[in-house]
Amino acid sequence: MAHTRETILPKLMELIEPLNRRGIALTGDTSFASDLELDSLTVMDLVANIEDEYDIILPMNLLPELETIGQLADAVARIVNG
């Protein structure tokens, strides 16, 4: 089964929800920095959880480009379906 943005997005939101201290509604357009205000340590924990969930490695040089949950879902889909 190919993973798509549509199948990955709900799982990412499930992984992000415990980190959502502000309690905002999560969407594909939710920003990690401005909406969720995640610090770098929290982001690294999230990355580790995503890597474990999908058995992938998210390249560190890719992370600064991923500003929203939707962009992250797209990146995970590309890597998983490689």
C-alpha positions as CSV (number, residue, x, y, z in Angstrom):
1,M,0.0,0.0,0.0
2,A,1.4,3.4,-1.0
3,H,1.4,6.0,1.6
4,T,-0.1,9.3,0.5
5,R,-0.4,12.7,2.1
6,E,-4.0,11.8,2.9
7,T,-3.0,8.6,4.8
8,I,0.1,10.2,6.5
9,L,-1.5,13.5,7.6
10,P,-3.9,11.9,10.3
11,K,-1.0,9.9,11.8
12,L,1.3,12.9,11.9
13,M,-1.5,14.9,13.7
14,E,-1.8,12.0,16.1
15,L,1.9,12.2,16.8
16,I,1.9,16.0,17.1
17,E,-1.2,16.3,19.3
18,P,0.7,15.6,22.6
19,L,3.1,18.4,21.7
20,N,0.2,20.9,21.0
21,R,0.5,22.9,24.2
22,R,-1.6,25.7,22.7
23,G,-4.5,23.4,21.9
24,I,-5.0,24.8,18.4
25,A,-6.8,22.8,15.7
26,L,-4.2,20.9,13.6
27,T,-4.4,21.2,9.8
28,G,-2.1,20.7,6.9
29,D,-1.4,24.4,7.1
30,T,-0.4,24.4,10.8
31,S,3.1,25.9,11.2
32,F,5.5,24.2,13.6
33,A,7.2,27.5,14.5
34,S,4.5,30.2,14.6
35,D,1.4,28.1,15.4
36,L,2.7,25.3,17.6
37,E,5.8,27.2,18.9
38,L,7.8,24.0,19.1
39,D,11.4,24.3,20.3
40,S,14.2,22.5,18.6
41,L,14.3,19.7,21.2
42,T,10.6,19.0,20.8
43,V,11.0,19.0,17.0
44,M,13.8,16.4,17.3
45,D,11.6,14.2,19.5
46,L,8.8,14.5,16.9
47,V,11.3,13.6,14.1
48,A,12.4,10.5,16.1
49,N,8.7,9.4,16.6
50,I,8.0,9.9,12.9
51,E,11.1,7.9,11.9
52,D,10.1,5.1,14.2
53,E,6.5,5.1,13.0
54,Y,7.4,4.9,9.3
55,D,10.8,3.2,9.6
56,I,12.5,6.0,7.7
57,I,15.3,8.6,8.2
58,L,14.3,12.2,7.7
59,P,17.5,14.0,6.4
60,M,18.6,16.8,8.7
61,N,19.1,19.1,5.8
62,L,15.4,18.7,4.8
63,L,14.0,19.7,8.2
64,P,14.5,23.5,7.9
65,E,12.3,23.4,4.7
66,L,9.4,21.8,6.5
67,E,7.4,24.6,8.0
68,T,3.9,23.0,8.1
69,I,2.4,19.7,8.9
70,G,1.3,19.3,5.3
71,Q,4.9,19.9,4.0
72,L,6.0,17.2,6.5
73,A,3.4,14.8,5.3
74,D,4.5,15.4,1.7
75,A,8.2,14.7,2.6
76,V,7.3,11.6,4.6
77,A,5.3,10.3,1.6
78,R,8.2,10.9,-0.8
79,I,10.7,9.1,1.5
80,V,8.4,6.2,2.3
81,N,7.5,5.6,-1.3
82,G,11.1,6.4,-2.4
